[in-house]
Amino acid sequence: MLKIGDTVHGHKVEDDEWYAATVIGVHEDEDSGKTLYDIKYSGFLEDEAYEYNKPVAEIGIAEEYEEEE
């Protein structure tokens, strides 16, 4: 499980790209019981930097991406 402060890559669905981000919140969905994450993207304008309630499928561990590059 990821924790607040972890460095990750988040999938921005609207442009189908992955970007560096930091986990800023971790919580459980009340209906499904699945863990959801709030993230802040690096290098984005403040009003575009945050995404909330992202499932784990839309988050990757930063080290996984560094190895592929």
VENDA-V614430 format. One record per helix or strand of 2 or more residues. SS is the DSSP state (A for helix, B for strand). FROM is the first residue (numbers start at 0). TO is the last residue. If there is no record, write none. Layout:
BEGIN
SS:FROM:TO
SS:FROM:TO
END
This chain:
BEGIN
B:6:11
B:16:27
B:34:40
A:45:47
B:49:54
A:55:57
B:58:60
A:61:67
END
